[in-house]
Amino acid sequence: MAKILVMTDLHITPEGQTIIGLDPGARLEAGLAHAGKAHPDADRLVLMGDLTHHGTAEEYARLKSALSDLPWPVTLMIGNHDTRAGFLACFPEAPTDTNCFVQSCVELDDVRLICLDTHQTDPDVEHSGTLCPARLTWLEEALSNSEKPCLVFLHHPPFDTGFTGMDRIGLTNAPDLRRVLTRHAQVAHVFAGHIHRTITASIGGLPITVFKSPCHQMPMILGEEGSGHSVDEPGAYGIILTQGDSVVVHFEDFTLPEQDVDHY
C-alpha cells in the first residue's frame, strides 16, 4: 500500500503579510508538523499549486525554507497564483517536460503519479488555467506507457463545481482533458485544488477529488459570483491510500483542538 500526502493552495506570502488575518507560512508549517507527527510513513508529499500568493522570489524562498528537512520526498506543482519562471528560479531541480512545463511522473510500488501544469501565462480570463496540445500530448504518452494504475494531479478542476465564480476561472479546456483521461483505463483517480473546498465528483465516469487549503477556505456559496471570497475555517490536507487499483482518500483538518482518543 502507498500513502501520499497532498496539500494545495498554500498561498505563501512574505513574512508579516497575512490573508484574512491568517499567516499562510505559519499555517503550512503547522500542517507539515501535524503530518510529520501523524504520517511519517508516507511515501510522498504532493503540493498541487498556488504555492505562493504573488509568485515572487521572496515568497518562493520562504516556501523553500519551510520544506527543508521533511521526512518525505516532495513533488511541487504550480497554479494560477504562481509564476513558472519564478518557481523554476527558486527550484531549478524541479522536473519539467521538454517544453519546460512543470510536469512529472513519480513511480511508486503500485501506482504512477502524473502531475500536470495548468498554469497559463496570459489567460483570457485572469487566474483560469489550460492544458495546451503539447501538455495533453505529454499526458497521453505518460498514460500510454504506464503498466500501473495512474493518479492524475492538476491544480484547476476539470469540471464545473457549482461555485460559479470559481468555475469562471477554471480549466478552460476541461473537456479536452477528460477525453484524454477517459481513453485510458489506467486512470484510477483525478485530484485537483483551486477551489479551497472539499469536493468529490464523478464526471463522465472519472472519480475526482478536490482538496481544501492549509490556509483559508472558500465559503459555501454555491451559485454565487466572485472568486475572491475567503473564510477562516480549519486548514486541511489530504491522505491518499492506494493498493493496486484501489484508491481511498481521507481529509485531515489539522487546526482543530487536539482531543484525547477514547476507546469503547
Secondary structure as UniProt FT lines:
FT   STRAND          2..7
FT   TURN            15..16
FT   TURN            20..21
FT   HELIX           24..38
FT   TURN            40..41
FT   STRAND          44..48
FT   HELIX           57..66
FT   TURN            67..69
FT   STRAND          74..77
FT   TURN            80..81
FT   HELIX           84..90
FT   TURN            92..93
FT   TURN            98..99
FT   STRAND          104..107
FT   STRAND          112..115
FT   TURN            126..127
FT   HELIX           133..144
FT   STRAND          150..153
FT   HELIX           164..167
FT   TURN            168..169
FT   TURN            172..173
FT   HELIX           174..182
FT   TURN            185..186
FT   STRAND          187..192
FT   STRAND          199..203
FT   TURN            204..205
FT   STRAND          206..210
FT   TURN            222..223
FT   STRAND          236..243
FT   TURN            244..245
FT   STRAND          246..253
//
